[in-house]
Amino acid sequence: MFRTSSDKIQQTGTTVLLLAYFILLVLFSDVLSSWEWVHLEIHSTIETLGGISAILIAMVLLRESREDQSNMLVMVATGFATMGVLDTAHAMSQPGDAFIFLHSVASLAGGFFFSLAWLPYRREKPADLRWIFRGSIILAVSIALRALIYPEDVPKILPLYNGKFTLAAVLINTAASLLFLSSAPKLYRIYRKEKNKRELVLTFLALLFGIAEMIFQFSNPWDGIWWSWHLIRLMAFAAILTIVFRFKHN
């Protein structure tokens, strides 16, 4: 799985697309920031698709961690799973404190577990860390259910203020961005060593998630920039679905 003879072409193509998208975003930032489109149903569809996709890839990576004896994969799988659970809850929530809280916590959890790829895990006994995967899922489900059932009780550090995100919300999502981006060099280093396209795909996913969360601070709810970082996340999740599809047919 994940191996191919055209890795260099795909690396170049993906890098060019990322740079082109970022340049276009900078050039048209003024236009995008002045455009507003409120559509809760489409937003919920995007986030639900992303959440389910993240959970699916978590299951694939957890399975591969047994075959490869890789504790790193357990941590990345945990990041995808917790992010998937919380993003799905985010898709079901109504705009307000819980809406922003669930997305921010989802991104922070995903970035945190991705960044743990830097820890020097031994390639043996990956089951030793699977309790972290299970415990994190239980915690994520608990947070999601409480935020959905009691949205008025979520921490008040992330309220909307005059239609804009607060400093706390920006800082949390910026931290998530830096955590995702910090994992990319390590994942790419593993790819260069083992020549497995799986780590290359994870590297680009880390970059996509990191860029999306970095753009968060420049957006306001429902404006063009806000939708643009959702589009980047959708691109990442589309890649995840492709990976799962190929895995099932190999």
N, C-alpha and C positions, 0 to 999 in steps of 0.2 A: 504493500500500500504506500501511496504518496511518492513513489520513486518515478523519475522520468529522465530522459536524455536531453530535454530542452529546458533545463532549469535556468541557464543563463539568459535565454530569450525571455522567459517568463519574468525573471528578476528585472530585466531592463524595461519590459513593457509595463509591469506594475509600477515601477519607480517613475516612469514617464507619466503615467496616468495620475499618480498621486501628486506629482509636481504640477501638472497641468491643472488639476482640480484646485489645488491650493492657490495657484496664480490667478485663476479665474475668480476665485472667492475674494481675493484681495482687491482685484481690479473692480469688481462689482459690489463691493461691500456697502457702499453708500446706497445703492439701489436696493440691495437686499434688506438692509436695515429699515428702509422706509416702507417696505412692502409687508403687509400683514394678512394672514389667512388662517382663520380659526376653523379647524375641522377635527373635532375630537375623534370621530370614527376612524378616519384614515390614520391618525396618530396611534390610536389603540391597535389598529391592524399591524402597523409597522412594529410596535413594541411587542405585541403578542408573537408575531413571526420571529422576532429576534430572541425573545425569551425561550420559546420552544426549540429554536435552532441551537441556542447555547446549551440547553439541557441535553439535546441529542449528541452534540459533539463531546460533552462531558462524559457521556456513557461510552462513546467510542474511545476516548483517551484513557478512561479508566480500564477498559478492556485491554488496550494496548500496553498499559503499564504492567499488567501481569505477564505479557509475552516478552516485553523488553526489559523487565526487572528495573524499571525507571521510576524512582520516587518523584523526580521532577514532573513527570506526566501526571502524577496524582495531584500535585499542587495546582498545576494548570487546569486540570479537570475540575478541581474544587472551585477555582475562580470562575470558570464557565458556568458551573452548576448554580452557585450562589447568585451570580449575576442574572442567570436565566430565571430563577425563582422570583427574585425581587423586581426584575423588569416586567415579568408577566403580571405581577401585582400592580406595578406602576401603570400598566396598560388598562387595568380594571378600575383604577382610582379616578376620582373627579378632580379637576383643577383646584389647587389649593395647597395647603401645607404638606399633606400626605403625598400629593402628586410629586412635588419636588423632592421631598424626603426620600421616597422609595427609589427614584432614579439616582439620586446622589449616593445613597448607601450601596445600591447595586454597582455603580461604577467604582466606588472606593473598594468594595470587596473584591471585584474582579481584578483591579489593578494591584491590590495587595498580594493576592495569591499568584498572579503572574510574576511579580517582582521576586517572589521566593525561588524562582528558577536559578537565582544566583547562589543559593545555599549549596554547600558541597555535599550533596546526597551521594551515598554509596549506591551502586547499581546492584543491590541485593535486598531481599526481603521488603518489597514495596508495600506489602500488607501492613507493615508496622505503622504506616501513615494513613491508612484508610479510615481510621477512626476520626481523623481530622475531616475527611470528606463527609462522613456520615453526620458528625456533630455540626459541621457548618451548614449542611442542608437543613437539619432540624432547627438550628438557630435562624436561618433565613426564612423558613416557613413561618416560624413563630413571629418574627418581626413583620412579615408581610401580612399575616392574618390580623395582627393587632392594629396595624396601620389602616387596614381596610375596614375593620369592624369599629374601631375607635379613632377615626381620622383626626378628631379634635385633640387627641392626647399625644400626638407625635411631638418630638422636641421642637420648641418654637425658635430654633436657630435658623430655620430656613423659610421664613414667611415671604410672601410677595410684598414688595413695597413700591407703591405707585406703578404697578405693572412691571417692575424690574426685579432681577434677582439680587438678594442681599450679598454682602461681602462674605458671609459664612458659606453660602451656597457656592459662590465663585471659588473660594479657597478649597473647599472639599473636592469639587470637580477638577480644579487645577492639580491638586495632590493626586487624584486618580489618574490624570493625564500623565504626570511625571512618573508614576509607578508603572504604567503600561509601557511608556517609552523606555524606561530604564531596563525593562526585561528584554527588549529587542536585541541589543548587542549580545547578550548571553545566549539567546535562542539561535541567533545567527551563527555564533561561534560553535554551538553544538552541531548545527547543520553542516558547517564547513568541515567539522571533524568526522561526522558519521555519514554525510552525504544522503541523508534521508529527507525527502521533500516535506515531510510532516513538520519538521522544525522550521523550514523555510516559510511554510504557510502560516505557522504560528507567529513567526517574526513579523510578517506583513499584517496579520490580524492585530498584533500588539501595536504596530504603528498606526493602523486605522483607528483603533479605539483611542489611542493617545491623542491623535490629531482631533478627533471628534470632541473629546472632553476639553481640549485646549480651546477650541472654538466656542465652547459654552460661555466663557466669560465675556465674549463680545456680542452675545445675543440677548434678545428679550423674548419673552414667551410669544410664540406664534409668528414671529417675524421671519424674513427670508433667511437670515443667518441661522436662526433656530432650526428651521427646516433643513438647512444645508448640512448641519452636523448629524441630523437624523438620517439624511441620505447617505452619509459616510458610514454610519453604523449599519444601515441596510445593506450597503455594499459588502461589508464585512460578514454579515449574517448570510448573504447570498453565497459567499465563498464557503461558509460553514456547511450550508445545505449541499453544495456541490461535493464537498469532501465526504459527507455522510453517504450521499448517493453512490459515489465511486467505491466507497468501502463495502457497501452492501452487494456490489456487483463484481467484486474481485475475489 
